[in-house]
Amino acid sequence: MKASLLIIYTGGTIGMVEDPVDSTLKPFDFSQILSEVPELAKFAVRIDSHTFDPLIDSSDVEPALWVSLAELIRDRYDDYDGFVILHGTDTMAYSASALSFMLDGLTKPVIFTGSQLPIGKPRTDGKENLVSAVEIAAAQDAGGHAMVPEVAICFDASLLRGNRATKISAEDFHAFSSPDWPDLAEAGINIRYNRPAIRYPSTWEPHLKVQTHLDTRVSILKVHPGMTPQVVRNILCGPETRAVILETYGSGNALSKPWFLDIVREADRMGKILVNVTQCKSGTVNMDLYATGNALKQAGVVSGADATTEAALAKLFCLMGMSDNNPWVKETFGKDLRGEISK
Ligand code: ASP
């Protein structure tokens, strides 16, 4: 039987065309995308599409779009073997991270893709990305189970776990990387699946649960030389903030000045959720390595291990949306929920 896929088009460069008046890139409709990629007809796959209205540059993505995507996948889950989401690259890693946490019990592929050059341009990377994403989303093993039952990003011949990916280039075709987790697949002459790196469900029985309530009261503080107590206090102790992601140096270090640690302790006493991710491109937080990192741990900061900032943000939105209990959120944040951290 033919595999069936739903391609969900949200916008992004892949479907943009140059406006003749001001030369900026603006989205065009899905049928034009399909007509640019006749190769898709060669797959033994039934493809349906769903187009969001309005189509957006992904810089305009808000959590409401993630909720719409998650609900659409939930509502059409039984009708398709997999889902391909066309999305702008700027916030693709955030959206893929969010969907990975919002979709619990996933047994089918949800593959994000997009491109650096619009699909109508002669040197576009959009065709190859879309064709590979479709092939991967439709791929099943001999038992009829999805090869990649995960939320993933397919870009420049690599398939990356969505909540491990980060955008690394504004102009190279190799725009995404997954520094702390191996690629799930590589598209060469054949698609080579890296099965040990792929996360398989404990059961193939359909039991998709969708978390659509997100609490977005999170801020991010990138630690840097020259921070002032006023700015740090505003971010960590602000009344509207429930959680703060500290993007720290190296293996989870920040300044050891008493004023800084006093503010961290004050935020902890206020019940804020403080988490630690590294601002390095790869590697993990280890708050037992240096006295500066350990001081954060003693002050109540939880380790984000090797989570990307995008994954940490999405995980907090989801966990905080599930519960008002901050100690539970802190404890659960430290657990590996969707392969987003190494243990
Ligand atoms: N600004 C675009 C977007 O994220 C960039 C892209 O798609 O590559 O929608």
Residues whose N, C-alpha, C, O or C-beta is under 5 A from the ligand:
A	BS01	LIG	G12 T13 I14 I56 D57 S58 S59 H87 G88 T89 D90 T91 G114 S115 Q116
